[in-house]
Amino acid sequence: MNIAEKRVLITGGSSGIGFALAEAFLAKGARVAISGRRADRVAQAVARLEAGGRGAHGIVADVATSEGRAATLDEALAALGGLDILVNNAGGVRAGRLENTPEAELLAMIEVDLVAPILLTRDALPALRASGDAVVVNVASGIALIGAPFYATYAAVKAGLARFGESLRRELKGEGVHVMTAYPAGTDTPMMASNRAGPELGFSREPASAVADAILGGIEAGAFEVIRGGDARAHMIALNRDNPAAIDERMLALKPALEEAVRDHSAL
């Protein structure tokens, strides 16, 4: 796909990977709308993009609600005149032992990480079909490929998002709408600010710009998926498939330190 002049909606676009994606799309000549829950952060993001010489349309809405999804899509279509690329990037996380996690926080993850992208994609499909050359990008997580302790619900919803994308890609094949899944590894974003786990616990961090560039490369190439983490992640994925007990033992040794390091990891 040639990204120039494509009309792009990025949820959760005011910071982190979403903001880096907005910068990358604009640099390629796309027209971009970003959405976020907080008016101040959306305004700051739009101002930063404008300061860089490339403007984007900001939308203040919560895609975890039906009203927010309707407002996001309606405003994006009005501002862009249609839609060619939908990036389901908005997400939230709460780490910790399952039995210690409040129901409200579990449901919040399910709503924003899984329900919201499914329903927003459904509602956007008429506009995407009208494009004739459209892409849906679902931003999942490396934890969807290798489940980590203390992230059970987050792993579940991100894995669910990945399989949603795979199934929808096959459902829409030949109909002018492609679906791609991105699996970021640890990324230096505000969402990770309260996570104290480092590389020794499997949480290396790369710049959000590197993830964004890889996602755009995947879109341009028509890829099915983009997996970050390099050879080390590829080895872990293969080992998790062929000998999951080895991963279990490796994580057992890390559990005490990991539990302490992620107990305050929350971004909902």
C-alpha positions, 0 to 999 in steps of 0.5 A, spaced: 500 500 500 502 507 498 500 511 504 501 517 501 494 521 501 491 515 505 486 517 510 488 514 517 484 514 524 488 512 530 485 511 537 489 512 543 493 517 538 495 522 543 501 519 546 506 513 546 505 508 540 499 512 537 502 518 537 509 515 534 504 512 528 501 519 527 508 522 526 510 516 521 503 517 517 504 524 516 511 524 514 509 519 509 503 524 506 497 521 510 491 525 513 491 523 520 485 523 525 487 521 532 483 520 538 484 520 546 480 520 552 483 527 555 482 533 552 488 536 554 493 530 552 489 530 545 490 538 544 498 537 546 499 532 541 495 536 535 500 542 537 506 538 537 504 535 530 503 542 528 509 544 530 513 539 526 509 542 520 504 537 519 497 537 522 492 532 524 485 532 527 484 531 534 478 527 537 476 527 544 472 521 546 472 514 550 472 508 545 470 504 551 463 507 550 458 506 545 458 514 545 465 515 544 466 510 538 460 513 535 463 520 536 470 518 534 468 515 527 463 520 525 468 526 527 474 522 523 469 521 517 467 528 517 474 531 518 478 526 513 472 525 508 472 517 508 477 512 511 482 508 508 486 506 515 483 504 522 489 503 527 486 500 533 491 502 538 487 505 544 489 500 550 489 499 558 493 494 562 493 492 570 498 487 572 498 483 578 495 477 581 488 475 578 485 474 585 487 481 587 485 485 581 478 488 582 473 486 577 472 493 575 479 493 572 479 487 569 472 489 565 476 495 563 481 492 560 476 487 556 472 493 554 478 498 551 483 492 549 478 487 546 470 490 545 472 497 543 476 495 537 471 489 535 465 494 535 469 500 532 472 496 526 464 493 525 462 500 525 467 503 520 467 497 515 462 501 510 467 507 510 473 502 509 469 498 504 468 504 500 475 506 500 477 499 496 484 499 498 483 499 506 487 496 512 485 495 519 491 495 524 490 491 531 495 493 536 496 487 540 502 485 545 508 480 545 504 478 551 499 475 546 504 470 544 507 468 550 503 469 556 507 472 562 505 471 569 501 477 573 498 479 566 493 473 565 487 478 563 491 483 559 494 476 555 487 474 554 484 480 551 490 481 547 490 474 544 483 475 543 484 481 539 489 477 535 485 472 533 479 477 531 484 480 526 486 473 523 479 471 522 476 478 520 482 478 515 480 471 512 472 474 512 474 480 508 479 477 503 478 479 496 473 485 499 478 490 499 480 491 506 486 487 509 487 486 516 494 486 520 496 485 527 502 488 531 505 485 537 510 490 540 515 488 545 516 492 551 516 499 549 518 506 552 511 509 553 507 512 558 503 506 559 509 503 561 511 508 566 509 504 572 512 498 570 519 497 574 521 491 570 527 491 566 531 487 561 533 482 566 525 480 567 524 480 560 521 487 559 526 491 555 524 497 552 525 500 545 522 507 542 515 508 540 518 510 533 521 504 532 515 500 533 511 505 529 516 505 523 515 497 523 508 498 523 508 502 517 513 498 513 508 492 514 502 496 512 506 498 505 508 490 504 501 488 506 504 483 511 499 479 516 503 481 522 509 485 525 512 482 531 517 486 535 523 483 539 528 481 534 531 474 535 530 473 542 523 474 542 523 469 536 526 464 540 522 465 545 516 464 541 518 458 538 520 455 545 513 456 547 510 452 542 515 446 542 517 446 549 512 450 553 514 447 560 521 450 559 518 457 559 514 455 565 520 453 569 524 460 566 518 464 569 518 460 575 525 463 577 523 470 575 516 470 579 518 473 586 522 479 582 517 480 577 511 480 581 514 486 585 516 489 579 509 490 576 505 490 582 503 497 581 503 497 573 497 500 571 494 504 565 487 504 565 
